[in-house]
């Protein structure tokens, strides 16, 4: 009877180790985030003729946009937004940390200045959280 206690203890420890190994949490780096989220911004890479234009729709959400490969580093760019609903426009001077400008007029064309980073990136956020339905918009950024 004395020999069975160490065997039961060993089996219990083994079982606990197996259960804890199977219950590991997923590494946040392995999570997939929706395109257009803060963690996975929509990448626009077709900056030509000193301008980029993007047409899209937005619901009751925020859309994060990163324009890359702009040849004009550390320059101001006019960012314009035309929408058929109540959406707001924001520009950032870095990776969505430091807000540079905002425009919050409802139902009218909006514009902000955005400054490209030293590596030619422009950070823009469109906020559709005040809209009640899907809104179509046209975003233009140029020098």
ZIZIQUI-V370213 format. One record per residue. N is the residue number from 1. RES is the residue in three letters. PHI is phi in degrees with one decimal (NA if undefined). NEAR is the number of other ideal C-beta (glycine too) atoms within 10 Angstrom. Layout:
N_RES_PHI_NEAR ; N_RES_PHI_NEAR
This chain:
1_UNK_NA_4 ; 2_UNK_-69.7_5 ; 3_UNK_-76.5_6 ; 4_UNK_-78.4_8 ; 5_UNK_-60.6_9 ; 6_UNK_-63.6_9 ; 7_UNK_-68.2_9 ; 8_UNK_-64.4_9 ; 9_UNK_-62.5_10 ; 10_UNK_-63.4_10 ; 11_UNK_-64.9_10 ; 12_UNK_-64.2_10 ; 13_UNK_-63.6_10 ; 14_UNK_-61.3_10 ; 15_UNK_-63.0_10 ; 16_UNK_-62.1_10 ; 17_UNK_-65.0_10 ; 18_UNK_-66.8_10 ; 19_UNK_-66.3_9 ; 20_UNK_-67.4_9 ; 21_UNK_-69.5_8 ; 22_UNK_-82.2_7 ; 23_UNK_-106.3_7 ; 24_UNK_-70.7_7 ; 25_UNK_-84.7_5 ; 26_UNK_-74.8_7 ; 27_UNK_-64.9_7 ; 28_UNK_-57.0_8 ; 29_UNK_-69.2_5 ; 30_UNK_-88.4_6 ; 31_UNK_-71.4_9 ; 32_UNK_-99.4_8 ; 33_UNK_-104.6_11 ; 34_UNK_-63.4_11 ; 35_UNK_-64.0_11 ; 36_UNK_100.1_18 ; 37_UNK_-83.2_14 ; 38_UNK_-58.8_12 ; 39_UNK_-77.6_11 ; 40_UNK_-143.4_14 ; 41_UNK_-64.5_21 ; 42_UNK_-67.1_17 ; 43_UNK_-97.7_13 ; 44_UNK_-112.3_19 ; 45_UNK_-132.4_10 ; 46_UNK_-119.6_11 ; 47_UNK_-75.8_22 ; 48_UNK_-139.1_8 ; 49_UNK_52.2_7 ; 50_UNK_60.5_12 ; 51_UNK_-158.4_13 ; 52_UNK_-135.3_21 ; 53_UNK_-129.3_14 ; 54_UNK_-136.3_18 ; 55_UNK_-111.8_10 ; 56_UNK_-157.4_15 ; 57_UNK_-128.7_14 ; 58_UNK_-141.5_20 ; 59_UNK_-100.1_13 ; 60_UNK_-82.2_13 ; 61_UNK_-160.1_13 ; 62_UNK_-110.8_17 ; 63_UNK_-117.5_23 ; 64_UNK_-98.9_20 ; 65_UNK_-126.6_21 ; 66_UNK_-122.4_18 ; 67_UNK_-91.4_25 ; 68_UNK_-118.0_16 ; 69_UNK_60.5_13 ; 70_UNK_-80.3_23 ; 71_UNK_-74.7_11 ; 72_UNK_-105.6_15 ; 73_UNK_-74.4_12 ; 74_UNK_56.9_11 ; 75_UNK_-107.0_13 ; 76_UNK_-82.0_14 ; 77_UNK_-128.9_23 ; 78_UNK_-81.5_14 ; 79_UNK_-111.6_26 ; 80_UNK_-120.6_16 ; 81_UNK_-133.7_23 ; 82_UNK_-120.1_15 ; 83_UNK_-142.1_24 ; 84_UNK_-95.9_14 ; 85_UNK_-152.5_18 ; 86_UNK_-88.1_18 ; 87_UNK_-125.7_26 ; 88_UNK_-117.7_21 ; 89_UNK_-118.5_24 ; 90_UNK_-135.4_23 ; 91_UNK_-121.1_23 ; 92_UNK_-128.2_23 ; 93_UNK_-88.2_16 ; 94_UNK_-155.2_12 ; 95_UNK_-71.3_13 ; 96_UNK_60.6_17 ; 97_UNK_-107.2_8 ; 98_UNK_-104.1_9 ; 99_UNK_-68.2_14 ; 100_UNK_-97.6_17 ; 101_UNK_-144.3_16 ; 102_UNK_-147.2_14 ; 103_UNK_-139.7_17 ; 104_UNK_-126.6_12 ; 105_UNK_-77.0_13 ; 106_UNK_-93.1_12 ; 107_UNK_73.7_11 ; 108_UNK_-120.7_10 ; 109_UNK_-65.3_12 ; 110_UNK_-122.1_22 ; 111_UNK_-149.1_15 ; 112_UNK_-143.4_21 ; 113_UNK_-101.2_11 ; 114_UNK_-125.0_23 ; 115_UNK_-105.2_18 ; 116_UNK_-72.5_23 ; 117_UNK_-77.7_17 ; 118_UNK_-64.7_7 ; 119_UNK_-102.9_10 ; 120_UNK_78.9_16 ; 121_UNK_-114.6_18 ; 122_UNK_-125.4_24 ; 123_UNK_-110.0_25 ; 124_UNK_-133.6_26 ; 125_UNK_-130.1_19 ; 126_UNK_-108.9_24 ; 127_UNK_-104.7_18 ; 128_UNK_-107.3_22 ; 129_UNK_-69.0_12 ; 130_UNK_-92.5_13 ; 131_UNK_-78.5_19 ; 132_UNK_-103.5_10 ; 133_UNK_-146.7_11 ; 134_UNK_-64.5_12 ; 135_UNK_-118.2_20 ; 136_UNK_-89.1_13 ; 137_UNK_-140.8_20 ; 138_UNK_-125.5_14 ; 139_UNK_-111.8_22 ; 140_UNK_-131.3_16 ; 141_UNK_-132.6_25 ; 142_UNK_-154.3_15 ; 143_UNK_-87.6_14
